[in-house]
């Protein structure tokens, strides 16, 4: 179901440097939240989170095309279970996974932009009494080994997103992240329940600004990792 964006859009970033480690172009998997019968949050005027997420993800993909191998978890309006999303990212051997959402609340207060990385819920923390050094980890906890790099990715994204509007980094036991076997974050780009933020999320120029910021954060993250090698 994923789509590979080919080099036909590379001209959008003329002169940009392709990100390689060895001979392999790095793979970024983008996950537009919700879809199909799962609309996600809804603004008072009917703007749907699933639509905002897909529109924004397409813009991010266009910004990254040519420098990365870019895959979209969904390319149209259909529903996918949460576990299926991370399964697809793992099967694609992604080097980074970014899930895109817009929030909502029963209150019209603004939410701002939040970048989440995974933190295990207290009730999920449990020992493995029968574990040996050769025992494989549980897939539903595999993200724990990537927490440091996921946090680093979140920080780079925040640094770029601050140029659009103030943002923050938080940890949370997000289900869509916990099974991801690569650096993974969830970006919430505003609250549709807030009239001003909902208006911004209908503005193509605002979405383009967010897309450029996200792509810039992803590029900076990979450049940093490459320097560590």
C-alpha positions in Angstrom: 0.0 0.0 0.0 3.0 2.3 0.5 4.1 4.5 -2.3 7.7 5.3 -3.3 8.1 8.9 -4.4 10.6 8.8 -7.3 13.1 11.2 -8.5 10.5 13.1 -10.6 10.0 15.5 -7.7 13.7 15.9 -6.9 13.8 19.2 -8.9 11.8 20.7 -6.1 15.1 20.7 -4.1 17.6 21.5 -6.8 21.1 21.0 -5.6 20.1 19.2 -2.4 22.4 16.5 -1.1 21.1 13.0 -1.1 21.5 11.3 2.3 23.4 8.0 2.1 25.0 5.7 4.6 27.2 3.4 2.6 25.5 3.0 -0.8 21.9 3.0 0.5 19.6 6.0 0.4 18.0 6.4 3.8 14.3 5.4 4.1 11.8 7.7 5.8 8.3 6.4 6.4 5.5 8.9 6.8 2.2 7.9 8.5 -0.8 10.1 7.9 -3.0 9.5 11.0 -6.5 8.0 10.9 -8.3 7.5 7.6 -11.5 5.9 6.2 -14.1 5.5 8.9 -11.7 6.8 11.5 -11.8 10.6 10.9 -9.9 11.6 14.0 -10.5 15.1 15.4 -13.0 17.4 13.7 -13.1 21.2 13.7 -16.4 23.1 14.4 -16.6 23.8 10.6 -16.1 20.1 9.7 -12.3 20.0 8.9 -11.2 16.4 9.5 -7.9 15.4 11.1 -7.5 12.5 8.6 -7.6 15.0 5.7 -5.1 17.4 7.3 -2.7 14.6 8.1 -2.8 13.3 4.5 -2.4 16.7 2.9 0.5 17.6 5.2 2.2 14.2 4.8 2.2 14.6 1.0 3.8 18.0 1.3 6.5 16.6 3.6 7.1 13.7 1.2 7.6 16.2 -1.7 10.1 18.1 0.4 12.1 15.0 1.1 11.9 13.4 -2.4 15.2 12.9 -4.2 17.2 13.0 -1.0 15.5 10.1 0.7 13.5 7.0 -0.2 10.1 8.2 1.0 7.2 5.8 1.8 3.7 6.7 2.8 1.7 4.4 5.0 -1.5 5.4 3.4 -1.9 7.4 0.1 -5.7 7.9 0.2 -8.7 7.9 2.5 -8.8 4.4 3.9 -8.4 2.9 7.4 -5.4 1.0 8.7 -5.1 -0.5 12.2 -2.4 1.0 14.4 -0.3 -2.2 14.5 -0.4 -2.5 10.7 1.2 0.9 10.4 4.3 0.0 12.4 4.4 -3.4 10.8 4.6 -1.7 7.4 7.4 0.6 8.6 9.4 -2.4 10.0 8.9 -4.4 6.8 10.2 -1.4 4.7 13.2 -1.3 7.0 12.7 2.3 7.7 15.4 4.5 9.1 12.9 6.9 10.6 9.1 6.8 11.1 7.0 10.0 11.5 3.3 9.8 12.3 1.4 13.0 11.5 -1.7 14.1 13.4 -3.8 17.1 14.4 -5.3 17.1 17.9 -8.6 18.0 19.4 -10.1 18.7 22.7 -13.5 19.3 24.4 -12.1 22.7 25.1 -11.3 25.3 22.4 -7.9 26.1 24.0 -5.0 26.1 21.6 -2.7 23.0 21.6 0.2 24.2 19.6 2.7 21.8 17.9 3.8 18.9 20.0 6.4 16.3 19.0 6.0 13.0 20.9 8.5 10.3 21.3 7.8 7.0 23.0 7.8 6.4 26.8 6.6 3.1 28.2 3.5 3.5 30.5 4.1 2.6 34.1 1.7 -0.3 34.0 3.6 -1.8 31.0 7.0 -1.8 32.8 7.6 -5.4 33.7 10.7 -7.6 34.2 11.4 -10.7 32.1 12.1 -13.3 34.8 12.9 -16.1 32.3 15.0 -13.9 30.0 18.5 -14.9 28.9 21.0 -13.0 26.9 19.8 -14.8 23.8 16.0 -14.1 24.4 14.6 -11.8 21.7 12.7 -8.7 22.9 9.0 -8.4 22.6 7.9 -6.6 19.4 5.5 -4.4 21.4 8.4 -3.0 23.3 11.0 -2.8 20.6 10.9 1.0 20.5 12.5 1.2 23.9 16.0 0.5 22.3 15.5 3.6 20.1 14.4 6.1 22.7 17.6 8.1 22.6 17.6 8.5 18.9 13.8 9.1 18.8 14.2 11.9 21.4 17.0 13.3 19.2 14.8 13.3 16.2 12.0 15.0 18.2 14.5 17.7 19.3 15.6 18.4 15.7 12.0 18.6 14.6 11.1 21.0 17.4 14.0 23.3 16.6 12.8 23.6 13.0 9.1 23.8 13.9 9.7 26.7 16.3 10.2 28.8 13.2 6.5 28.2 12.3 5.1 28.5 15.8 6.2 27.6 19.4 6.4 23.8 19.8 7.4 21.3 22.5 8.7 17.8 22.9 6.9 15.4 25.2 7.1 11.7 25.9 4.0 9.4 25.8 3.1 5.7 25.5 1.8 6.2 22.0 0.7 2.8 20.5 1.7 3.7 17.0 5.3 4.2 18.1 5.8 1.3 20.5 6.3 -1.4 17.9 8.5 0.7 15.6 12.1 -0.8 15.2 13.7 2.6 14.2 13.7 6.2 15.5 10.0 7.2 15.6 8.0 10.2 16.6 4.4 11.4 16.4 3.8 15.1 15.4 0.6 16.8 16.5 0.5 20.0 14.4 -2.3 21.9 16.2 -5.8 21.5 17.7 -8.7 21.5 15.3 -11.0 22.3 18.3 -9.3 25.7 18.5 -10.8 28.1 15.8 -7.5 29.8 15.1 -5.4 26.7 14.8 -8.2 25.0 12.7 -8.0 28.0 10.3 -4.2 27.7 10.1 -4.6 24.0 9.3 -6.8 24.8 6.4 -4.2 27.3 5.0 -2.0 25.6 2.4 0.8 28.1 3.1 0.8 27.2 6.8 1.0 23.5 5.9 3.8 24.2 3.5 5.7 26.0 6.3 5.2 23.0 8.6 6.3 20.6 5.8 9.5 22.5 5.2 10.3 22.6 8.9 9.7 18.9 9.3 11.8 18.0 6.3 14.6 20.3 7.6 14.5 18.6 11.0 14.7 15.1 9.4 17.7 16.1 7.3 19.5 17.6 10.3 18.8 14.5 12.3 20.4 12.2 9.7 23.4 14.5 9.2 24.0 14.4 13.0 23.8 10.6 13.1 26.2 10.4 10.2 28.7 12.5 12.1 28.5 10.0 15.0 29.6 7.2 12.7 
